[in-house]
């Protein structure tokens, strides 16, 4: 608690009314890579407590929409919609698809899928890192199921074993892939974000920022 209260981004979140300091991570990713657009539809995986959904709402504006998914109930944040459920279960995916159709009757799918999920921390890094990769793979599977062609994906993951393999899997589905560490990530954290744009089905030659 002492460390949190000394954290500049935690203080800033409290001062500016964000539900978590993580909101600034998404803002910083957005400032550099423009993964979200005005009027876009965003699916926020592991949305609780709602910091990323808050930031996404500000970016997409009134003509856009945000659908959050989490195992826990998320406090209301109009006009965002929150679905309580497991993103890997067919019934939860069906709920998200229905919400997307209600927001965009043309049925093109989501413009972006974002995930700031972390595993329950055990304190054993190899275990936590492996669990992080599993969560990231689930997020990638959900993105592949929901994104429109050309859509964007952003997912948090801990670096370590199997990270390179995960990154290779992301590259199979996106034209642009970059690993990024936002300034708002804590200095002692091993988390990074895989940022991907230009969703496409199948494989092909990928382009990566210099």
Secondary structure, DSSP 8 states (H G I E B T S, - for coil): -HHHHT-HHHHHHHHHT-S-TTHHHHHHHHHHH--S-TT-EEEEET-TT-HHHHHHHHHH-TT-EEEEEESS-----TT-EEEES-TTSHHHHHHHHHHHHHH-TT---EEEEEE-------S-HHHHHHHHHHHHHHHHHHHHHHEEEEEEEEEEEE-STTHHHHHHHHHTTEEEEEEE--TTS-TT--EEEEEEEEE-SS----B---
